[in-house]
Amino acid sequence: MRYYRVIYRLGENNERIYPSSIKEAVWNMTQYHFTDNVMIGGTEKKVEADGVEVVELTEEMGLSQIEEFKNSYPKIPEEDLPLLPK
């Protein structure tokens, strides 16, 4: 799998607008950053990386940044979570 860091813009109604070079990629996995308009994605397709909006990552860098992006989301204390029906 190939890993890419993709910078996207927000359009009307918070629609994500991605660079045209990733238009036909089918993403096997994606992880978004909580506050930044950045996505890490894994795909089998070779995507044209321009080095600015789309950057190809090594597997190690991709997996590392996925963990970093997961940790960018706020932690909700367990007592604040709604109760699930049993």
DRENVO-944376 format. One line per 3 residues: number of its first residue (from 1); their letters; for each residue z, x, y of N, C-alpha, C. Coordinates in pm, 1 decimal, padded with zeros to 6 digits. Atoms other than C-alpha are relative to their C-alpha. Example, Ala and Ser with C-alpha at 12.3 -4.5 7.8 and 13.67 -1.06 7.14 Angstrom:
% residues 2
1> AS> 00000.0 00089.0 -00119.0 00780.0 01230.0 -00450.0 00000.0 00090.0 00120.0; -00006.0 -00082.0 -00119.0 00714.0 01367.0 -00106.0 00073.0 -00077.0 00109.0
***
This chain:
% residues 86
1> MRY> 00000.0 00084.3 -00116.8 00000.0 00000.0 00000.0 00000.0 00089.1 00123.5; 00004.6 -00070.5 -00128.1 -00072.6 00115.0 00353.6 00092.9 -00072.1 00097.5; -00094.0 00055.7 -00096.2 00182.2 00064.1 00630.4 -00050.0 00025.1 00141.7
4> YRV> 00044.9 -00009.2 -00139.2 00104.6 -00001.4 00996.5 00106.4 -00055.7 00093.0; -00080.9 00054.4 -00108.9 00303.0 -00050.5 01315.3 -00098.4 -00064.2 00096.9; 00092.8 00077.3 -00082.2 00132.7 -00319.1 01526.3 00074.2 -00055.0 00121.4
7> IYR> -00053.3 00057.1 -00123.3 00207.1 -00405.6 01888.7 -00083.8 -00122.9 00032.0; 00070.2 00124.3 -00032.1 00119.9 -00764.1 01975.2 00047.8 -00052.2 00135.0; -00037.3 00064.4 -00126.9 00129.7 -00975.8 02291.4 00038.1 -00144.3 -00029.0
10> LGE> -00032.3 00142.0 00011.8 00271.7 -01321.3 02343.6 -00088.5 -00078.7 00095.1; 00086.1 00086.0 -00081.0 00036.6 -01591.5 02467.8 00071.6 -00130.4 00031.1; -00055.5 00132.0 -00028.6 00083.7 -01955.9 02553.1 00083.2 -00048.2 -00118.8
13> NNE> -00088.7 00056.0 00102.4 00363.8 -02129.9 02361.9 00051.5 00106.7 -00097.4; -00049.1 -00112.8 00080.7 00483.5 -01789.3 02234.0 -00089.0 00032.7 -00119.8; 00095.6 -00033.4 00104.7 00170.6 -01752.5 02021.6 -00017.0 00151.5 -00003.6
16> RIY> 00018.9 -00145.1 00015.1 00136.8 -01398.8 01884.6 -00148.8 00031.9 00003.2; 00139.5 -00043.1 -00011.5 -00188.4 -01229.0 01984.7 -00006.2 00144.0 -00047.9; 00007.3 -00130.0 00064.9 -00270.8 -00935.3 01759.8 -00126.7 00073.8 00040.3
19> PSS> 00122.6 -00076.9 -00026.0 -00521.9 -00650.8 01813.3 -00111.4 -00043.9 -00095.0; 00113.2 00046.7 00080.3 -00868.1 -00738.1 01685.3 -00024.6 00085.5 -00124.1; 00025.8 -00087.6 00114.5 -00872.9 -00441.0 01445.3 00073.9 -00043.7 -00125.8
22> IKE> -00072.6 00044.6 00119.3 -00624.3 -00615.0 01211.8 -00039.4 -00142.1 -00039.8; 00038.8 00140.7 00016.6 -00806.9 -00949.0 01215.6 -00016.5 -00041.0 -00146.2; 00029.7 00039.7 00137.1 -00914.7 -00949.3 00850.4 00098.4 00055.6 -00101.9
25> AVW> -00099.0 -00055.2 00093.3 -00610.9 -00775.8 00699.7 00085.6 -00111.3 -00057.5; -00093.6 00089.9 00066.2 -00404.4 -00967.5 00447.4 00127.0 00080.2 -00021.2; -00125.0 -00074.7 00002.9 -00045.6 -00856.2 00486.7 00083.0 -00041.5 -00121.0
28> NMT> -00086.3 00024.9 00115.4 00158.8 -00824.4 00168.0 00144.3 -00017.0 00044.6; -00134.6 00010.1 -00054.2 00472.3 -00788.4 00376.1 -00002.6 00031.4 00148.6; -00013.4 -00028.3 -00142.7 00571.7 -00792.0 00742.2 00147.7 -00004.5 00037.5
31> QYH> -00134.4 00004.6 -00056.8 00887.7 -00725.6 00937.7 -00014.9 00013.8 00150.7; 00006.9 00000.3 -00145.3 00922.2 -00807.3 01306.1 00129.1 00054.7 00058.2; -00117.6 -00044.8 -00074.8 01158.6 -00645.2 01554.9 00054.9 -00120.4 00075.0
34> FTD> -00063.3 00116.1 -00061.7 01409.8 -00888.9 01706.6 -00036.0 -00014.8 00147.1; 00021.9 00010.6 -00144.2 01349.5 -00804.4 02074.6 -00134.9 00054.8 00046.1; 00127.3 -00061.0 -00040.5 01030.8 -00594.4 02090.2 -00117.0 -00071.7 -00066.8
37> NVM> 00120.8 00061.5 00055.7 00677.3 -00723.4 02030.4 -00069.8 00098.9 -00092.8; 00050.2 -00098.4 00095.9 00627.2 -00492.8 01733.6 00021.8 -00053.4 -00140.8; -00006.9 00040.9 00139.3 00557.9 -00561.9 01367.6 -00031.0 00121.1 -00087.4
40> IGG> 00037.4 -00096.2 00103.6 00558.0 -00332.5 01064.5 -00057.6 -00083.0 -00113.2; 00062.9 00075.2 00107.1 00321.2 -00452.7 00795.1 -00055.8 00089.8 -00107.7; 00058.3 -00071.0 00112.6 00201.5 -00346.4 00454.5 -00118.7 -00077.7 -00053.1
43> TEK> 00122.7 00063.5 00047.8 -00151.1 -00419.3 00331.8 -00076.4 00097.6 -00089.0; 00086.4 -00083.4 00083.9 -00399.7 -00291.7 00076.7 -00125.2 00042.9 00076.0; 00122.4 -00024.9 -00077.3 -00678.7 -00295.2 00336.1 00017.9 00117.5 00095.1
46> KVE> 00001.5 -00106.3 -00101.5 -00765.4 00008.2 00548.7 -00026.7 -00065.5 00134.4; 00010.8 00059.4 -00133.0 -00711.4 -00098.1 00908.5 -00032.2 00111.3 00099.0; 00034.5 -00097.8 -00102.0 -00862.7 00080.0 01206.9 00119.1 00018.5 00093.8
49> ADG> -00116.1 -00029.6 -00083.3 -00566.2 00245.3 01377.0 -00046.2 00073.1 00125.1; 00040.8 -00062.8 -00125.4 -00615.5 00328.0 01743.8 00106.0 00095.6 00054.1; -00104.8 -00091.6 -00044.4 -00288.6 00521.9 01776.9 00085.6 -00054.2 00112.6
52> VEV> -00078.0 00060.6 -00108.7 -00160.2 00288.6 02050.1 00055.0 -00134.9 -00046.7; -00043.7 00132.2 00045.1 -00149.9 -00076.7 01939.8 00016.3 -00006.6 -00151.2; -00006.6 -00003.7 00146.2 -00204.6 -00002.9 01569.8 00014.4 00145.8 -00042.0
55> VEL> -00028.0 -00136.7 00043.4 -00052.4 00309.1 01414.0 00023.5 -00001.9 -00150.3; -00022.1 -00008.8 00144.1 -00080.3 00400.5 01046.5 00124.6 00084.5 -00024.9; -00125.0 -00067.6 00033.5 00251.9 00507.7 00893.8 -00004.1 00046.6 -00144.4
58> TEE> -00017.8 -00038.2 00139.7 00342.6 00695.3 00580.2 00090.4 -00104.7 -00065.0; -00084.9 00096.3 00070.0 00520.5 00492.2 00314.1 00146.7 00019.5 00038.3; -00138.7 -00030.2 -00036.1 00849.3 00665.7 00395.3 00033.0 -00049.9 00141.1
61> MGL> -00021.9 00046.3 -00137.4 00814.6 00595.7 00768.7 -00002.4 -00152.8 00007.0; 00011.5 00145.7 00000.0 00708.3 00235.8 00704.9 00125.7 -00065.9 -00053.1; -00120.3 00058.6 00058.4 01002.8 00157.4 00478.4 00122.8 00025.7 00086.4
64> SQI> -00111.4 -00032.5 -00089.1 01242.5 00332.7 00715.8 00000.9 -00092.6 00121.5; 00007.2 00086.2 -00117.7 01119.9 00132.6 01014.2 00022.6 -00146.8 -00035.5; -00028.6 00136.6 00043.9 01135.2 -00191.4 00813.9 00150.9 -00022.6 -00000.2
67> EEF> -00146.3 00010.6 00000.2 01507.5 -00129.7 00760.4 00054.5 -00002.2 00142.4; -00042.0 -00004.2 -00140.6 01547.9 -00043.2 01128.6 -00025.9 -00135.0 00067.9; 00033.7 00128.8 -00060.6 01372.9 -00366.0 01231.3 00090.2 -00111.0 -00053.8
70> KNS> -00092.0 00099.3 00056.7 01585.8 -00573.2 00990.7 00135.2 00008.6 00070.2; -00129.4 -00020.1 -00064.9 01895.5 -00423.1 01151.7 -00002.0 -00035.5 00148.1; 00007.3 00036.1 -00141.2 01768.1 -00518.9 01499.3 00043.7 -00145.5 00022.9
73> YPK> -00043.3 00139.1 -00012.4 01858.7 -00884.0 01428.3 00152.3 -00005.8 00007.3; -00145.8 00008.1 -00012.0 02210.8 -00988.3 01529.5 00063.0 -00046.0 -00130.9; -00074.9 00040.2 00118.7 02466.1 -01021.9 01252.6 00081.0 -00124.1 00035.5
76> IPE> -00074.1 00123.3 -00022.1 02612.0 -01371.4 01228.1 00122.9 00003.2 -00090.4; -00120.3 00000.6 00083.4 02973.5 -01381.4 01112.7 -00005.1 -00114.8 -00102.2; 00006.9 00097.9 00107.3 03012.5 -01568.3 00784.8 00064.9 -00133.2 00039.6
79> EDL> -00067.0 00124.1 -00040.2 03251.3 -01820.5 00944.5 -00086.7 -00084.7 00094.1; 00089.9 00074.0 -00088.0 02974.0 -01919.6 01190.2 -00119.3 -00061.9 -00072.3; 00111.7 00055.5 00077.2 02725.1 -02000.2 00914.6 00032.7 -00142.2 -00043.5
82> PLL> -00026.7 00137.3 00044.7 02685.1 -02366.9 00825.9 00033.8 -00000.6 -00149.6; -00036.6 00011.8 00141.4 02835.3 -02473.8 00495.7 -00118.4 -00056.0 -00078.6; 00107.4 00047.4 00085.7 02586.8 -02518.9 00217.4 00056.6 -00102.7 -00098.6
85> PK> -00050.5 00097.3 00097.5 02618.2 -02823.8 -00008.9 00010.5 00063.7 -00137.7; -00020.0 -00058.2 00134.0 02746.0 -02745.2 -00355.5 -00075.4 -00077.5 -00103.5
***
